[in-house]
Amino acid sequence: ETEWDIAFRGTSIIVNGGVSAGTTDEPERTGIAAVYEVSGTMASVADVDTTLFTQDSAEGYAITTGSGNGWYTYAGPPTHLITPIAGKIFVFKTNEGKYAKVEFLSYYEDAPENPDAFADATPYYTFNYVFQPNEGVTTF
C-alpha cells in the first residue's frame, strides 16, 4: 500500500519520501514525507524548520542507522541493549504536508524500566509525539 508516512524495520526508521535504499522488501516511496533531527526536549521544539527536511535516498535513510548515529545506541556484549538517545527529537513532515515531532522512548515491548535484550520482545517502539493537524501551521 502507498498511504504511509513512516515505517519501522528493526532499528531502522524510513519515510515515505525520496527513494528506496535498496534493502530487501522495502516499501515503495510514493509520498513527500521527510524528517530532520533536533537536539533538545519535546518542549523545546516549538517550531518546524522547513529547510531542514531530508528524505530517504539510495545512499541511506534520512534517519541514519547504526549505534549512535540516529535515534539509538547499541550497548554490545554482554547486555546487547538498544537504547534511545536522550535529547534527540525527530520532526516529520507527513504526506499531507502536516507535521509531527517524535521522541523515541523504548525499543522493547511494554517499555520496561530496565529492559533485558534476551527476555523483552523487540521491536516494539514506544514514543512520545505531538501532531500538528492544521495544514500549513509550523508550530506545535
KAKA-V51839 format. One line per field, one symbol per residue. burial: 1 if it has 24 or more other C-alpha atoms within 12 Angstrom, else 0. A space follows every 10 residues. Layout:
burial: ???
This chain:
burial: 0000111000 1111111111 1000001110 1111111100 0100100110 0011110000 1111100001 1110000000 1111100111 1111101111 1111111100 1000101000 0100101000 1100000101
